[in-house]
Amino acid sequence: MFRALLRRPEARLFFIISVLFYICIHSIDAFLAPMMINQGIEPQVMGIIMGASGLATLMIRFPLGIISDVVKSRKIFIQIALVLPVIAWPIAWLEPNAITLYLAKAADGVTAATWVLYNILFIRYFDRKEAPAAVALLALAGPIGVFLGNCIGGVLIHYFANNIAFFVSCVSALLALFLTTRIRDVHDPVQAPSLKACIAGAKLQLADRSVWLIGILATIVILVPFATRDTLTPIYAEQLGARAGILTLLSNIHLVFYALAIALCSSVFYQRLGLVKTAVLGILLQVISSFGIPFTSNLYLIYLLQALAGFSFGMAFAAFMSLSVVNTTSDEQSTRMGLFQTIYSCGMFAGPVIMGVMMQHINLSSGYLFIAGLSIIAAIATPLSVRWVYSRKTRQPVELSTNRSLASARE
């Protein structure tokens, strides 16, 4: 099926753009934290910089979803977001300091917030029956893009200066921006929902306690890789003598096992364990991986724990993504998912910031122990959150569904 979809020139072009998108926003993540520490930037400042992308995504994602629904043009938002890394990373290369690096990471966060628009635009190229396969195909762009970004960045850092890797984000964004000029901005053939209707739907979701609890638990789950994989683990590995090649390998190990867990969730874990047990088991495995790393100096054991960290994150995060749309009408799903993604973006910001503060005022190991303790709390709270989700009464669609063209647009 994937081969059939990729035979279409526009689908193939859009897939390449999506791979470049992921290279842009993630190519420097595996190397930036130790790079800043080596340049003399304080750990807590380093944490704030690493969390800048999460903060930008947190602020942009929810309103962007509403505005794009009303305007109906997704391509223009994608293009504007791709311009930002093209400008920001060369400035950081010319003058690498805390301010320019913060702005560059924030630019990545704004770009990352547009990913939901990629999915919406991509499925517009296909018939309704092909939409699930199209979404699955586009999801492959994530691990492929991050893997390529890590490898390209690692090679450049190994053979050249560290800052040269900044241009990986810049060049990939520039290439993606150029290619977007060759794709069509497919518009829905029905009337777009009004801004008032979208805001009314958003208010209903904001008042739902179940989406907040699920979102907060997902925040803890996603906080773990941003605090460890992207912040603490590269710094700790470098203290043990690791260089760019090993840092690349550590990030890619996490990525590969994360993708494997995602692939096994629907076909294995959901059927045999169910959503609740899959989420709880994933969180408990995150506890083991977080707790184990600071107590070993053996890089091979760290590789194993990093693989476990990726696999456990894939299990837990996929389960919460699925739970976020349980007992939700089709009219609510877009807004609910937007709110859910906005809430868990807090973890992308808070993880590196908290770890930076703890590194500066306590030590590196305390960060891992804090993460493990927080994950235990999340594992205990997960069954309660699931009860709230399953006891949630789905409202009868009112404003949006009275106009079926509006409901179709939302879908």
PAVO-894918 format. One record per residue (C-alpha): residue in one letter; z, x, y. Coordinates in nm, 3 decimals. Layout:
  res       c3       c1       c2
    a        Z        X        Y
...
This chain:
  res       c3       c1       c2
    m    0.000    0.000    0.000
    f    0.092    0.280    0.243
    r   -0.241    0.450    0.169
    a   -0.426    0.129    0.251
    l   -0.242    0.094    0.582
    l   -0.305    0.455    0.679
    r   -0.678    0.413    0.620
    r   -0.685    0.212    0.941
    p   -0.750    0.450    1.234
    e   -0.508    0.280    1.474
    a   -0.226    0.271    1.218
    r   -0.282    0.638    1.138
    l   -0.279    0.727    1.508
    f    0.038    0.530    1.573
    f    0.212    0.694    1.277
    i    0.131    1.038    1.421
    i    0.270    0.929    1.758
    s    0.591    0.816    1.587
    v    0.630    1.150    1.407
    l    0.587    1.328    1.742
    f    0.847    1.092    1.890
    y    1.107    1.206    1.636
    i    1.017    1.572    1.682
    c    1.070    1.522    2.054
    i    1.417    1.366    2.038
    h    1.568    1.568    1.751
    s    1.403    1.913    1.732
    i    1.678    2.095    1.925
    d    1.985    1.910    1.788
    a    2.058    2.149    1.501
    f    2.069    2.453    1.730
    l    2.188    2.338    2.073
    a    2.566    2.325    2.019
    p    2.611    2.687    1.898
    m    2.354    2.797    2.158
    m    2.568    2.654    2.439
    i    2.890    2.803    2.299
    n    2.722    3.145    2.287
    q    2.615    3.104    2.651
    g    2.977    3.057    2.753
    i    2.973    2.681    2.810
    e    3.317    2.532    2.743
    p    3.346    2.328    2.422
    q    3.438    2.004    2.599
    v    3.141    2.042    2.836
    m    2.923    2.115    2.533
    g    3.046    1.791    2.374
    i    2.958    1.591    2.686
    i    2.608    1.743    2.689
    m    2.554    1.671    2.320
    g    2.666    1.312    2.376
    a    2.437    1.258    2.676
    s    2.153    1.121    2.463
    g    2.386    0.867    2.301
    l    2.517    0.756    2.641
    a    2.164    0.711    2.778
    t    2.063    0.512    2.469
    l    2.376    0.300    2.503
    m    2.291    0.207    2.861
    i    1.917    0.151    2.815
    r    1.860   -0.007    2.472
    f    1.996   -0.360    2.518
    p    1.842   -0.437    2.862
    l    1.517   -0.270    2.755
    g    1.484   -0.511    2.463
    i    1.532   -0.811    2.692
    i    1.293   -0.686    2.961
    s    1.019   -0.594    2.712
    d    1.044   -0.940    2.555
    v    0.983   -1.098    2.895
    v    0.713   -0.857    3.017
    k    0.546   -0.847    2.672
    s    0.410   -0.499    2.743
    r    0.569   -0.236    2.517
    k    0.321    0.047    2.563
    i    0.408    0.109    2.929
    f    0.780    0.148    2.849
    i    0.698    0.390    2.567
    q    0.481    0.600    2.798
    i    0.737    0.613    3.081
    a    1.007    0.724    2.835
    l    0.785    1.003    2.696
    v    0.731    1.147    3.045
    l    1.102    1.226    3.087
    p    1.135    1.505    2.822
    v    0.809    1.658    2.947
    i    0.979    1.708    3.284
    a    1.339    1.772    3.179
    w    1.310    2.041    2.909
    p    1.097    2.289    3.110
    i    1.357    2.261    3.389
    a    1.631    2.338    3.135
    w    1.427    2.638    3.017
    l    1.385    2.771    3.373
    e    1.752    2.719    3.463
    p    1.962    2.672    3.146
    n    2.298    2.545    3.272
    a    2.528    2.252    3.197
    i    2.357    2.018    3.446
    t    1.998    2.079    3.338
    l    2.089    2.061    2.968
    y    2.276    1.735    3.026
    l    1.975    1.585    3.204
    a    1.742    1.702    2.926
    k    1.958    1.544    2.655
    a    1.987    1.226    2.861
    a    1.606    1.219    2.885
    d    1.593    1.238    2.504
    g    1.834    0.944    2.489
    v    1.619    0.728    2.715
    t    1.318    0.814    2.498
    a    1.513    0.735    2.180
    a    1.608    0.392    2.317
    t    1.243    0.285    2.300
    w    1.218    0.317    1.920
    v    1.264   -0.057    1.871
    l    0.947   -0.107    2.080
    y    0.752    0.118    1.841
    n    0.842   -0.112    1.552
    i    0.749   -0.428    1.742
    l    0.417   -0.288    1.862
    f    0.323   -0.139    1.523
    i    0.363   -0.459    1.322
    r    0.140   -0.641    1.574
    y   -0.154   -0.448    1.423
    f   -0.109   -0.621    1.086
    d   -0.103   -0.965    0.932
    r    0.235   -1.128    0.874
    k    0.219   -1.059    0.498
    e    0.167   -0.687    0.568
    a    0.457   -0.659    0.815
    p    0.727   -0.546    0.565
    a    0.506   -0.265    0.434
    a    0.416   -0.168    0.791
    v    0.784   -0.140    0.890
    a    0.859    0.067    0.580
    l    0.565    0.294    0.657
    l    0.681    0.351    1.015
    a    1.034    0.426    0.891
    l    0.893    0.732    0.713
    a    0.809    0.882    1.053
    g    1.181    0.943    1.112
    p    1.264    1.188    0.832
    i    0.920    1.351    0.856
    g    0.953    1.405    1.231
    v    1.310    1.537    1.219
    f    1.224    1.769    0.927
    l    0.923    1.913    1.111
    g    1.120    1.943    1.434
    n    1.399    2.135    1.261
    c    1.154    2.370    1.091
    i    0.946    2.440    1.402
    g    1.257    2.489    1.616
    g    1.417    2.718    1.356
    v    1.109    2.939    1.327
    l    1.075    2.973    1.705
    i    1.443    3.059    1.750
    h    1.429    3.311    1.465
    y    1.133    3.504    1.605
    f    1.171    3.443    1.978
    a    1.442    3.360    2.231
    n    1.668    3.059    2.173
    n    1.546    2.871    2.480
    i    1.186    2.870    2.357
    a    1.278    2.582    2.126
    f    1.313    2.360    2.434
    f    0.935    2.347    2.449
    v    0.917    2.178    2.108
    s    1.053    1.858    2.264
    c    0.832    1.898    2.570
    v    0.507    1.966    2.384
    s    0.560    1.694    2.122
    a    0.633    1.437    2.395
    l    0.323    1.547    2.586
    l    0.105    1.512    2.276
    a    0.251    1.170    2.198
    l    0.197    1.059    2.558
    f   -0.169    1.163    2.543
    l   -0.223    0.980    2.212
    t   -0.065    0.658    2.345
    t   -0.362    0.626    2.583
    r   -0.576    0.560    2.275
    i   -0.373    0.274    2.127
    r   -0.391   -0.093    2.218
    d   -0.093   -0.276    2.367
    v   -0.117   -0.583    2.144
    h    0.023   -0.892    2.312
    d    0.168   -1.193    2.135
    p   -0.076   -1.487    2.139
    v    0.207   -1.720    2.249
    q    0.417   -1.762    2.560
    a    0.689   -1.501    2.602
    p    1.047   -1.627    2.633
    s    1.174   -1.657    2.987
    l    1.431   -1.414    3.126
    k    1.679   -1.703    3.148
    a    1.631   -1.784    2.778
    c    1.676   -1.420    2.677
    i    1.994   -1.385    2.885
    a    2.132   -1.708    2.736
    g    2.073   -1.571    2.386
    a    2.239   -1.243    2.485
    k    2.550   -1.423    2.612
    l    2.587   -1.607    2.281
    q    2.575   -1.279    2.091
    l    2.820   -1.111    2.329
    a    3.072   -1.386    2.254
    d    3.045   -1.337    1.875
    r    3.343   -1.138    1.745
    s    3.175   -1.062    1.411
    v    2.892   -0.858    1.566
    w    3.147   -0.662    1.770
    l    3.359   -0.571    1.467
    i    3.054   -0.476    1.259
    g    2.923   -0.275    1.554
    i    3.254   -0.091    1.604
    l    3.270    0.004    1.236
    a    2.906    0.119    1.251
    t    3.007    0.324    1.556
    i    3.260    0.512    1.344
    v    3.004    0.560    1.067
    i    2.738    0.701    1.301
    l    2.998    0.903    1.491
    v    3.047    1.119    1.180
    p    2.702    1.288    1.166
    f    2.680    1.327    1.544
    a    3.026    1.487    1.548
    t    2.980    1.707    1.239
    r    2.613    1.763    1.152
    d    2.500    1.805    1.513
    t    2.815    1.954    1.671
    l    3.088    2.105    1.452
    t    2.897    2.215    1.142
    p    2.634    2.431    1.321
    i    2.910    2.603    1.519
    y    3.124    2.660    1.209
    a    2.826    2.784    1.007
    e    2.734    3.030    1.282
    q    3.093    3.158    1.283
    l    3.041    3.231    0.912
    g    2.729    3.434    0.992
    a    2.457    3.169    0.966
    r    2.145    3.206    1.177
    a    1.858    2.975    1.272
    g    1.716    2.949    0.919
    i    2.046    2.837    0.767
    l    2.112    2.594    1.052
    t    1.770    2.443    0.986
    l    1.847    2.416    0.614
    l    2.183    2.249    0.679
    s    2.026    1.984    0.902
    n    1.741    1.921    0.659
    i    1.975    1.889    0.360
    h    2.161    1.613    0.544
    l    1.830    1.448    0.631
    v    1.688    1.454    0.277
    f    1.999    1.304    0.117
    y    2.032    1.048    0.395
    a    1.675    0.933    0.323
    l    1.748    0.925   -0.052
    a    2.052    0.701   -0.002
    i    1.853    0.465    0.221
    a    1.585    0.439   -0.049
    l    1.844    0.361   -0.319
    c    2.039    0.101   -0.121
    s    1.818   -0.205   -0.166
    s    1.701   -0.118   -0.517
    v    2.027    0.010   -0.668
    f    2.345   -0.006   -0.461
    y    2.306   -0.357   -0.318
    q    2.225   -0.502   -0.660
    r    2.502   -0.325   -0.852
    l    2.777   -0.294   -0.589
    g    2.693   -0.547   -0.320
    l    2.700   -0.487    0.054
    v    3.079   -0.455    0.091
    k    3.137   -0.203   -0.186
    t    2.831   -0.003   -0.078
    a    2.969    0.025    0.275
    v    3.323    0.113    0.163
    l    3.205    0.371   -0.093
    g    2.978    0.530    0.165
    i    3.263    0.561    0.415
    l    3.499    0.708    0.154
    l    3.239    0.970    0.064
    q    3.213    1.050    0.436
    v    3.588    1.114    0.430
    i    3.547    1.366    0.146
    s    3.259    1.549    0.315
    s    3.439    1.566    0.651
    f    3.768    1.675    0.502
    g    3.617    1.942    0.277
    i    3.405    2.152    0.516
    p    3.681    2.317    0.728
    f    3.868    2.425    0.413
    t    3.589    2.641    0.271
    s    3.403    2.946    0.394
    n    3.151    2.934    0.110
    l    2.811    2.842    0.251
    y    2.688    2.708   -0.084
    l    2.981    2.466   -0.096
    i    2.906    2.368    0.265
    y    2.548    2.292    0.157
    l    2.688    2.061   -0.113
    l    2.924    1.887    0.128
    q    2.641    1.852    0.381
    a    2.430    1.681    0.113
    l    2.722    1.448    0.039
    a    2.759    1.379    0.412
    g    2.393    1.278    0.440
    f    2.404    1.061    0.129
    s    2.727    0.885    0.229
    f    2.600    0.821    0.582
    g    2.283    0.665    0.441
    m    2.485    0.432    0.216
    a    2.730    0.318    0.482
    f    2.490    0.288    0.772
    a    2.226    0.095    0.574
    a    2.494   -0.150    0.460
    f    2.612   -0.216    0.817
    m    2.253   -0.255    0.937
    s    2.208   -0.523    0.671
    l    2.538   -0.691    0.755
    s    2.444   -0.710    1.123
    v    2.185   -0.983    1.058
    v    2.371   -1.182    0.789
    n    2.417   -1.549    0.888
    t    2.184   -1.507    1.184
    t    1.897   -1.740    1.270
    s    1.551   -1.599    1.334
    d    1.588   -1.687    1.704
    e    1.900   -1.472    1.728
    q    1.800   -1.169    1.520
    s    1.625   -0.970    1.791
    t    1.908   -1.005    2.044
    r    2.177   -0.957    1.779
    m    2.015   -0.638    1.652
    g    1.978   -0.512    2.007
    l    2.348   -0.570    2.075
    f    2.447   -0.415    1.742
    q    2.240   -0.103    1.814
    t    2.388   -0.080    2.163
    i    2.744   -0.094    2.027
    y    2.692    0.175    1.763
    s    2.526    0.398    2.023
    c    2.882    0.456    2.148
    g    2.935    0.673    1.839
    m    2.637    0.890    1.928
    f    2.805    0.959    2.263
    a    3.173    0.963    2.165
    g    3.139    1.187    1.857
    p    3.025    1.507    2.029
    v    3.250    1.446    2.332
    i    3.567    1.403    2.124
    m    3.481    1.705    1.910
    g    3.424    1.921    2.219
    v    3.763    1.826    2.363
    m    3.942    1.889    2.032
    m    3.769    2.226    1.986
    q    3.878    2.338    2.332
    h    4.237    2.215    2.322
    i    4.324    2.231    1.949
    n    4.076    2.390    1.705
    l    3.755    2.322    1.516
    s    3.926    2.204    1.197
    s    4.115    1.931    1.386
    g    3.783    1.765    1.465
    y    3.694    1.730    1.097
    l    4.041    1.594    1.015
    f    4.021    1.342    1.299
    i    3.684    1.221    1.171
    a    3.823    1.186    0.816
    g    4.122    0.984    0.942
    l    3.903    0.756    1.152
    s    3.676    0.695    0.851
    i    3.973    0.591    0.636
    i    4.062    0.327    0.896
    a    3.700    0.205    0.893
    a    3.703    0.177    0.511
    i    4.017   -0.038    0.526
    a    3.878   -0.261    0.803
    t    3.535   -0.316    0.643
    p    3.633   -0.603    0.404
    l    3.787   -0.792    0.699
    s    3.472   -0.750    0.906
    v    3.258   -0.878    0.619
    r    3.475   -1.190    0.587
    w    3.415   -1.260    0.955
    v    3.040   -1.216    0.908
    y    3.017   -1.449    0.608
    s    3.242   -1.711    0.768
    r    3.028   -1.709    1.083
    k    2.855   -2.041    1.136
    t    2.491   -2.010    1.230
    r    2.417   -2.222    1.534
    q    2.130   -2.462    1.535
    p    1.857   -2.309    1.752
    v    1.855   -2.493    2.083
    e    1.667   -2.352    2.376
    l    1.437   -2.106    2.208
    s    1.350   -2.314    1.905
    t    1.270   -2.627    2.104
    n    0.959   -2.440    2.200
    r    0.819   -2.306    1.875
    s    0.593   -2.069    2.062
    l    0.903   -1.905    2.208
    a    1.063   -1.877    1.867
    s    0.749   -1.714    1.730
    a    0.749   -1.466    2.013
    r    1.108   -1.371    1.941
    e    1.025   -1.312    1.573
